[in-house]
Amino acid sequence: MRTLLIVSCALCLSAQVPNTKIVSGHRYPRIVIRNATIIEGNGTPAAGPKDIVLENGRIASVVALDPVAIARGTGRRPPGDVEIDATGKYVMPGLINAHAHIQDERGGIPQPLDYEFKIWMACGITAIRDVGSETQKTLQLRKQSAEGEIIAPRIFVYPMFNRSPAPGNVEEARARVREFKAMGVDGIKILGIYRDVMEAMLDESHQLGLRVAHHAGVEETNAWDDIKFGTTSIEHWYGIPDAAIESGRQNFPSNYNYNNETDRFRYAGRLWREANPELLKKVFDGMVEAHVAWDPTLDIYEASRDLQQAQNQPWFRDYLHPTLAKYFEPNPANHGSYFIGWTSSDEAFWKENYRIEMAALREFERRGGLIGCGDDAGFIYQMYGFGLIREMELHQEAGFQPLTVIQHATANNAKILGQEGRLGRVRAGYLADLLVVNGNPLENLKVLYPTGVDDMRDGKLVHTGGVEWTIKDGIPYYAPGLLADVKEIVSKARIK
């Protein structure tokens, strides 16, 4: 039954593919992408035209073309079973989401996985690091994705270390790490952890070859502990400015309650201004020396600096599932739905918070730091897929050139995952996770949004942009067809 459903879906998508013999979702032994302008993912400038040969799920070769020879009909072109014409388009590595959550419910209300997976793929996300979901279920999804049984990104599973019952001592910490290793996970996510427990779990993780993502919060540990014990990446940013406050702790009011999320996020917006800039540089140097990466997830806090903008994103109209819309509404029972009594003063503090943090990100990378790119979508008015592209726009706002921003979301994320020899670049020998984009993302990152952009050409308004093909494991998926499926899922859910 599963196979029949997959074939049916692929044929449905193929009907929407214009002027091509390629069937969306079908694996071909050899595909050639013709006349591509390539953004490799390593920060070097775009170059083309080139032909990219894909064989058995890998990039077999990248062939630079001689335009003169081709015009004369004397140039040799590599043959393929099928071809994708990338003339006038850009080819880049598939995007990697370093901070994702696989969610089949929000607030206890079911939400179809197909909805989330197809948005990710339509947005060009070919790999995700899932940081905290139901582990056994996600491991099964990882297997199905790897075998092409479902339309979904490549999945790296990082279960929540602190899941109940949370390890409370050194012995329990080491046992939990061994339990996860036996399950076959790719890494572990920690948060709200005691120092001795953190030291033991990281030591055990290093011995077993597991990477660790630290969702730093207001807790006993901060970035100095990540440096000392060897965390792979710091998620979000709590813990970094905390480590640069001379008094040792942010100046909270006496009635502050961390478990009251309105309190928590209100005063988080005042944290960066309390960090000592010179001490912060020492924290960065320590992170660089210890190879601790930083995945800032700027998008997930953007509602705090402009709530009205966050609540009225244009893709909500057709693609926001009613389950997710309900979860976003202010409600103390839902994590991240804290906008009760949110004020213009709160937004002003958060605007300053962003300004300081963005300067800190530039300084961290200038000193040799590794910056990743993740969105933490499914919370705080951020939709899956769209959130990662918005994250990339915010990296550009922080002062990074688009070539560097794309590197953050591809090659840098691959390095954080320990996959830098397999993912994140358009390079021979790498896995064939690629995007064919209708437009130049170096000129406008918005062309990566699957909804596209309006542009003026020859005095006429045209609608362009969007990923045309999302290729994962060498399997081409027609991205507009995936987005049409998402729209139908949402439409039916709203009627129901």
URGI-V154289 format. One record per residue. N is the residue number from 0. PHI is phi in degrees with one decimal (none if undefined). PSI is psi as a letter, one per 30 degrees, with the letter a starting at -180 (NA if undefined). Layout:
n->N phi->PHI psi->PSI
n->N phi->PHI psi->PSI
This chain:
n->0 phi->none psi->e
n->1 phi->-61.0 psi->e
n->2 phi->-63.4 psi->e
n->3 phi->-62.3 psi->e
n->4 phi->-65.6 psi->e
n->5 phi->-65.3 psi->e
n->6 phi->-62.2 psi->e
n->7 phi->-58.6 psi->e
n->8 phi->-63.8 psi->e
n->9 phi->-62.2 psi->e
n->10 phi->-66.2 psi->e
n->11 phi->-60.7 psi->e
n->12 phi->-66.9 psi->e
n->13 phi->-62.6 psi->f
n->14 phi->-65.0 psi->f
n->15 phi->-98.9 psi->g
n->16 phi->-86.7 psi->j
n->17 phi->-81.0 psi->k
n->18 phi->52.0 psi->h
n->19 phi->-152.5 psi->l
n->20 phi->-94.1 psi->f
n->21 phi->-75.5 psi->k
n->22 phi->-94.8 psi->k
n->23 phi->-62.5 psi->k
n->24 phi->87.6 psi->g
n->25 phi->-99.9 psi->k
n->26 phi->-89.1 psi->k
n->27 phi->-111.9 psi->k
n->28 phi->-61.0 psi->e
n->29 phi->-147.2 psi->j
n->30 phi->-117.6 psi->k
n->31 phi->-118.5 psi->k
n->32 phi->-95.0 psi->j
n->33 phi->-95.4 psi->k
n->34 phi->59.0 psi->h
n->35 phi->-81.3 psi->k
n->36 phi->-95.4 psi->k
n->37 phi->-105.7 psi->k
n->38 phi->-103.1 psi->j
n->39 phi->-69.5 psi->e
n->40 phi->107.0 psi->f
n->41 phi->-101.5 psi->g
n->42 phi->93.8 psi->f
n->43 phi->-82.7 psi->l
n->44 phi->-63.8 psi->l
n->45 phi->-64.1 psi->k
n->46 phi->-148.3 psi->k
n->47 phi->176.8 psi->l
n->48 phi->-80.3 psi->k
n->49 phi->-140.2 psi->l
n->50 phi->-101.4 psi->k
n->51 phi->-115.9 psi->k
n->52 phi->-102.8 psi->k
n->53 phi->-110.8 psi->k
n->54 phi->-132.0 psi->k
n->55 phi->49.9 psi->h
n->56 phi->85.1 psi->g
n->57 phi->-126.8 psi->l
n->58 phi->-81.8 psi->j
n->59 phi->-79.5 psi->e
n->60 phi->-162.1 psi->l
n->61 phi->-124.2 psi->j
n->62 phi->-108.9 psi->j
n->63 phi->-73.2 psi->k
n->64 phi->-100.1 psi->k
n->65 phi->-98.1 psi->j
n->66 phi->-58.6 psi->e
n->67 phi->-66.1 psi->e
n->68 phi->-63.8 psi->e
n->69 phi->-67.5 psi->e
n->70 phi->-62.2 psi->e
n->71 phi->-82.0 psi->f
n->72 phi->82.2 psi->g
n->73 phi->-105.6 psi->f
n->74 phi->-79.7 psi->k
n->75 phi->-87.6 psi->k
n->76 phi->-118.7 psi->k
n->77 phi->-65.0 psi->k
n->78 phi->-80.2 psi->l
n->79 phi->-150.8 psi->l
n->80 phi->-66.2 psi->e
n->81 phi->-139.4 psi->l
n->82 phi->-127.7 psi->k
n->83 phi->-117.6 psi->k
n->84 phi->-83.6 psi->j
n->85 phi->-107.2 psi->g
n->86 phi->-59.8 psi->k
n->87 phi->75.7 psi->g
n->88 phi->-118.2 psi->l
n->89 phi->-113.2 psi->k
n->90 phi->-114.0 psi->k
n->91 phi->-143.6 psi->l
n->92 phi->-63.3 psi->l
n->93 phi->-59.6 psi->k
n->94 phi->-71.7 psi->k
n->95 phi->-114.4 psi->k
n->96 phi->-98.5 psi->j
n->97 phi->-80.7 psi->f
n->98 phi->-143.7 psi->i
n->99 phi->-122.3 psi->l
n->100 phi->-131.4 psi->k
n->101 phi->-81.2 psi->j
n->102 phi->-130.1 psi->j
n->103 phi->-104.7 psi->g
n->104 phi->-159.1 psi->l
n->105 phi->-137.1 psi->k
n->106 phi->63.0 psi->g
n->107 phi->83.8 psi->g
n->108 phi->-101.3 psi->k
n->109 phi->-60.6 psi->k
n->110 phi->-142.0 psi->k
n->111 phi->-67.4 psi->k
n->112 phi->-61.7 psi->e
n->113 phi->-55.1 psi->e
n->114 phi->-60.2 psi->e
n->115 phi->-68.3 psi->e
n->116 phi->-61.2 psi->e
n->117 phi->-72.6 psi->e
n->118 phi->-63.5 psi->e
n->119 phi->-54.4 psi->e
n->120 phi->-67.2 psi->e
n->121 phi->-65.5 psi->f
n->122 phi->-86.1 psi->g
n->123 phi->84.6 psi->g
n->124 phi->-90.6 psi->j
n->125 phi->-102.8 psi->f
n->126 phi->-151.2 psi->k
n->127 phi->-133.0 psi->k
n->128 phi->-103.9 psi->j
n->129 phi->-80.4 psi->j
n->130 phi->-109.4 psi->i
n->131 phi->115.0 psi->i
n->132 phi->-145.3 psi->a
n->133 phi->-71.5 psi->j
n->134 phi->-60.5 psi->e
n->135 phi->-63.0 psi->e
n->136 phi->-64.2 psi->e
n->137 phi->-70.2 psi->e
n->138 phi->-61.7 psi->e
n->139 phi->-67.1 psi->e
n->140 phi->-64.0 psi->e
n->141 phi->-58.1 psi->e
n->142 phi->-64.3 psi->e
n->143 phi->-63.6 psi->e
n->144 phi->-65.2 psi->e
n->145 phi->-63.0 psi->e
n->146 phi->-92.2 psi->g
n->147 phi->72.7 psi->g
n->148 phi->-81.5 psi->f
n->149 phi->-132.9 psi->l
n->150 phi->-85.4 psi->j
n->151 phi->-162.2 psi->l
n->152 phi->-66.1 psi->l
n->153 phi->-63.9 psi->k
n->154 phi->-117.8 psi->k
n->155 phi->-110.6 psi->k
n->156 phi->-99.4 psi->j
n->157 phi->-122.0 psi->i
n->158 phi->-68.1 psi->l
n->159 phi->-77.7 psi->j
n->160 phi->-60.3 psi->e
n->161 phi->-87.5 psi->g
n->162 phi->-60.1 psi->k
n->163 phi->-68.6 psi->k
n->164 phi->-77.9 psi->k
n->165 phi->-67.2 psi->k
n->166 phi->-58.7 psi->k
n->167 phi->-109.7 psi->f
n->168 phi->-149.0 psi->l
n->169 phi->-61.3 psi->e
n->170 phi->-63.6 psi->e
n->171 phi->-66.3 psi->e
n->172 phi->-62.9 psi->e
n->173 phi->-65.6 psi->e
n->174 phi->-65.5 psi->e
n->175 phi->-64.3 psi->e
n->176 phi->-62.4 psi->e
n->177 phi->-63.9 psi->e
n->178 phi->-61.7 psi->e
n->179 phi->-64.6 psi->e
n->180 phi->-60.3 psi->e
n->181 phi->-64.3 psi->f
n->182 phi->-75.2 psi->f
n->183 phi->93.3 psi->g
n->184 phi->-73.0 psi->l
n->185 phi->-94.3 psi->f
n->186 phi->-176.1 psi->a
n->187 phi->-139.7 psi->k
n->188 phi->-110.4 psi->k
n->189 phi->-122.6 psi->l
n->190 phi->-162.0 psi->l
n->191 phi->52.2 psi->h
n->192 phi->-117.8 psi->k
n->193 phi->-74.7 psi->l
n->194 phi->-62.6 psi->e
n->195 phi->-68.1 psi->e
n->196 phi->-67.6 psi->e
n->197 phi->-62.9 psi->e
n->198 phi->-61.3 psi->e
n->199 phi->-67.8 psi->e
n->200 phi->-67.8 psi->e
n->201 phi->-70.7 psi->e
n->202 phi->-62.4 psi->e
n->203 phi->-65.7 psi->e
n->204 phi->-63.0 psi->e
n->205 phi->-62.2 psi->e
n->206 phi->-63.9 psi->e
n->207 phi->-96.7 psi->g
n->208 phi->76.1 psi->g
n->209 phi->-105.4 psi->k
n->210 phi->-84.1 psi->l
n->211 phi->-132.2 psi->k
n->212 phi->-103.4 psi->k
n->213 phi->-106.0 psi->j
n->214 phi->-77.3 psi->j
n->215 phi->-71.6 psi->k
n->216 phi->-130.2 psi->a
n->217 phi->-81.6 psi->j
n->218 phi->-148.6 psi->a
n->219 phi->-67.9 psi->e
n->220 phi->-100.5 psi->l
n->221 phi->-146.7 psi->a
n->222 phi->-60.2 psi->f
n->223 phi->-62.7 psi->e
n->224 phi->-71.6 psi->e
n->225 phi->-60.4 psi->e
n->226 phi->-66.2 psi->e
n->227 phi->-67.6 psi->e
n->228 phi->-96.9 psi->f
n->229 phi->90.4 psi->h
n->230 phi->-67.9 psi->k
n->231 phi->-73.8 psi->e
n->232 phi->-148.4 psi->k
n->233 phi->-97.2 psi->k
n->234 phi->-93.6 psi->k
n->235 phi->64.5 psi->b
n->236 phi->-162.5 psi->f
n->237 phi->-46.8 psi->k
n->238 phi->96.6 psi->e
n->239 phi->-82.1 psi->e
n->240 phi->-65.2 psi->e
n->241 phi->-54.7 psi->e
n->242 phi->-72.2 psi->f
n->243 phi->-110.1 psi->g
n->244 phi->-97.5 psi->k
n->245 phi->-63.1 psi->e
n->246 phi->-76.9 psi->f
n->247 phi->93.8 psi->f
n->248 phi->-158.8 psi->k
n->249 phi->-57.9 psi->k
n->250 phi->-83.3 psi->i
n->251 phi->-80.7 psi->l
n->252 phi->-69.8 psi->l
n->253 phi->-66.3 psi->f
n->254 phi->-97.2 psi->g
n->255 phi->-65.7 psi->k
n->256 phi->-132.2 psi->j
n->257 phi->-60.2 psi->e
n->258 phi->-77.9 psi->f
n->259 phi->-85.7 psi->j
n->260 phi->-66.7 psi->f
n->261 phi->-64.7 psi->e
n->262 phi->-60.5 psi->e
n->263 phi->-57.4 psi->e
n->264 phi->-78.7 psi->f
n->265 phi->-61.2 psi->e
n->266 phi->-84.1 psi->f
n->267 phi->-62.6 psi->e
n->268 phi->-70.5 psi->f
n->269 phi->-118.7 psi->g
n->270 phi->-75.3 psi->e
n->271 phi->-61.2 psi->e
n->272 phi->-68.5 psi->f
n->273 phi->-90.6 psi->f
n->274 phi->-75.5 psi->k
n->275 phi->-79.5 psi->j
n->276 phi->-58.1 psi->e
n->277 phi->-72.6 psi->e
n->278 phi->-68.5 psi->e
n->279 phi->-62.0 psi->e
n->280 phi->-62.3 psi->e
n->281 phi->-68.6 psi->e
n->282 phi->-61.6 psi->e
n->283 phi->-61.9 psi->e
n->284 phi->-61.1 psi->e
n->285 phi->-65.6 psi->e
n->286 phi->-63.9 psi->e
n->287 phi->-62.3 psi->e
n->288 phi->-64.0 psi->e
n->289 phi->-90.6 psi->g
n->290 phi->61.3 psi->h
n->291 phi->-94.0 psi->j
n->292 phi->-82.2 psi->l
n->293 phi->-131.9 psi->k
n->294 phi->-112.0 psi->j
n->295 phi->-78.7 psi->f
n->296 phi->44.5 psi->h
n->297 phi->-62.0 psi->e
n->298 phi->-64.5 psi->e
n->299 phi->-72.0 psi->f
n->300 phi->-104.0 psi->g
n->301 phi->-64.9 psi->f
n->302 phi->-60.4 psi->f
n->303 phi->-68.5 psi->f
n->304 phi->-99.3 psi->f
n->305 phi->-159.9 psi->i
n->306 phi->-65.0 psi->e
n->307 phi->-62.8 psi->e
n->308 phi->-62.9 psi->e
n->309 phi->-64.6 psi->e
n->310 phi->-80.2 psi->f
n->311 phi->-130.2 psi->h
n->312 phi->-71.7 psi->k
n->313 phi->-61.3 psi->e
n->314 phi->-76.6 psi->f
n->315 phi->-59.9 psi->e
n->316 phi->-56.5 psi->e
n->317 phi->-107.7 psi->f
n->318 phi->-124.6 psi->f
n->319 phi->-86.5 psi->j
n->320 phi->-66.4 psi->k
n->321 phi->-59.4 psi->e
n->322 phi->-63.3 psi->e
n->323 phi->-70.1 psi->e
n->324 phi->-59.8 psi->e
n->325 phi->-64.5 psi->e
n->326 phi->-65.2 psi->e
n->327 phi->-68.8 psi->f
n->328 phi->-60.8 psi->k
n->329 phi->-51.9 psi->k
n->330 phi->-166.0 psi->j
n->331 phi->-59.7 psi->f
n->332 phi->-78.2 psi->f
n->333 phi->-110.5 psi->k
n->334 phi->-59.9 psi->k
n->335 phi->87.7 psi->f
n->336 phi->-99.7 psi->h
n->337 phi->-99.8 psi->g
n->338 phi->-84.1 psi->i
n->339 phi->-117.5 psi->j
n->340 phi->75.3 psi->g
n->341 phi->-73.6 psi->k
n->342 phi->-118.6 psi->l
n->343 phi->-63.9 psi->e
n->344 phi->-66.6 psi->e
n->345 phi->-59.3 psi->e
n->346 phi->-65.2 psi->e
n->347 phi->-64.3 psi->e
n->348 phi->-61.4 psi->e
n->349 phi->-68.1 psi->e
n->350 phi->-61.0 psi->e
n->351 phi->-66.6 psi->e
n->352 phi->-55.4 psi->e
n->353 phi->-62.9 psi->e
n->354 phi->-58.0 psi->e
n->355 phi->-70.3 psi->e
n->356 phi->-65.4 psi->e
n->357 phi->-63.8 psi->e
n->358 phi->-64.8 psi->e
n->359 phi->-65.5 psi->e
n->360 phi->-61.1 psi->e
n->361 phi->-61.1 psi->e
n->362 phi->-66.5 psi->e
n->363 phi->-61.0 psi->e
n->364 phi->-69.1 psi->e
n->365 phi->-59.7 psi->e
n->366 phi->-87.8 psi->g
n->367 phi->105.4 psi->g
n->368 phi->-75.7 psi->l
n->369 phi->-100.2 psi->j
n->370 phi->-107.3 psi->k
n->371 phi->-104.0 psi->a
n->372 phi->-146.4 psi->j
n->373 phi->-145.2 psi->l
n->374 phi->-119.9 psi->f
n->375 phi->59.4 psi->h
n->376 phi->-67.5 psi->l
n->377 phi->99.5 psi->f
n->378 phi->-132.9 psi->l
n->379 phi->49.0 psi->h
n->380 phi->65.4 psi->g
n->381 phi->-107.6 psi->k
n->382 phi->-88.4 psi->l
n->383 phi->-55.9 psi->k
n->384 phi->77.7 psi->d
n->385 phi->-58.1 psi->e
n->386 phi->-62.5 psi->e
n->387 phi->-68.7 psi->e
n->388 phi->-66.9 psi->e
n->389 phi->-63.1 psi->e
n->390 phi->-58.6 psi->e
n->391 phi->-64.4 psi->e
n->392 phi->-60.3 psi->e
n->393 phi->-70.1 psi->e
n->394 phi->-63.3 psi->e
n->395 phi->-66.2 psi->e
n->396 phi->-59.0 psi->e
n->397 phi->-69.8 psi->f
n->398 phi->115.8 psi->g
n->399 phi->-90.2 psi->k
n->400 phi->-67.3 psi->l
n->401 phi->-55.2 psi->e
n->402 phi->-58.8 psi->e
n->403 phi->-71.8 psi->e
n->404 phi->-60.0 psi->e
n->405 phi->-63.6 psi->e
n->406 phi->-62.7 psi->e
n->407 phi->-56.2 psi->e
n->408 phi->-88.3 psi->f
n->409 phi->-127.8 psi->d
n->410 phi->-62.8 psi->e
n->411 phi->-64.6 psi->e
n->412 phi->-63.3 psi->e
n->413 phi->-61.3 psi->e
n->414 phi->-67.0 psi->e
n->415 phi->-59.9 psi->e
n->416 phi->-79.4 psi->f
n->417 phi->75.4 psi->g
n->418 phi->-116.9 psi->g
n->419 phi->-65.7 psi->f
n->420 phi->-92.6 psi->g
n->421 phi->-128.9 psi->e
n->422 phi->-129.5 psi->l
n->423 phi->92.3 psi->g
n->424 phi->-145.1 psi->l
n->425 phi->-92.9 psi->i
n->426 phi->-148.8 psi->k
n->427 phi->-56.3 psi->k
n->428 phi->97.1 psi->f
n->429 phi->-81.2 psi->l
n->430 phi->-63.7 psi->k
n->431 phi->-83.2 psi->i
n->432 phi->-107.3 psi->j
n->433 phi->-139.4 psi->l
n->434 phi->-125.5 psi->k
n->435 phi->-107.3 psi->j
n->436 phi->-109.5 psi->k
n->437 phi->-82.4 psi->i
n->438 phi->136.6 psi->l
n->439 phi->-107.3 psi->j
n->440 phi->-66.0 psi->f
n->441 phi->-73.3 psi->f
n->442 phi->-88.1 psi->e
n->443 phi->-154.8 psi->j
n->444 phi->-61.7 psi->f
n->445 phi->-64.9 psi->f
n->446 phi->-66.4 psi->f
n->447 phi->-77.5 psi->f
n->448 phi->-62.7 psi->k
n->449 phi->-66.4 psi->f
n->450 phi->-77.7 psi->f
n->451 phi->77.5 psi->a
n->452 phi->-139.0 psi->l
n->453 phi->-91.5 psi->k
n->454 phi->-145.5 psi->l
n->455 phi->-106.0 psi->k
n->456 phi->-133.7 psi->k
n->457 phi->54.0 psi->h
n->458 phi->76.5 psi->g
n->459 phi->-118.4 psi->k
n->460 phi->-79.0 psi->k
n->461 phi->-128.2 psi->l
n->462 phi->-105.2 psi->k
n->463 phi->-140.3 psi->a
n->464 phi->90.9 psi->a
n->465 phi->89.8 psi->l
n->466 phi->-76.5 psi->k
n->467 phi->-85.5 psi->e
n->468 phi->-126.4 psi->k
n->469 phi->-103.6 psi->j
n->470 phi->-109.0 psi->j
n->471 phi->-125.3 psi->k
n->472 phi->58.4 psi->g
n->473 phi->81.1 psi->f
n->474 phi->-95.5 psi->k
n->475 phi->-84.0 psi->k
n->476 phi->-118.8 psi->k
n->477 phi->-78.9 psi->j
n->478 phi->-62.5 psi->e
n->479 phi->-60.3 psi->e
n->480 phi->-66.7 psi->e
n->481 phi->-62.1 psi->e
n->482 phi->-66.2 psi->e
n->483 phi->-62.7 psi->e
n->484 phi->-61.6 psi->e
n->485 phi->-62.5 psi->e
n->486 phi->-60.5 psi->e
n->487 phi->-68.2 psi->e
n->488 phi->-57.5 psi->e
n->489 phi->-66.8 psi->e
n->490 phi->-60.3 psi->e
n->491 phi->-65.7 psi->e
n->492 phi->-65.5 psi->e
n->493 phi->-68.6 psi->e
n->494 phi->-63.1 psi->e
n->495 phi->-63.3 psi->NA
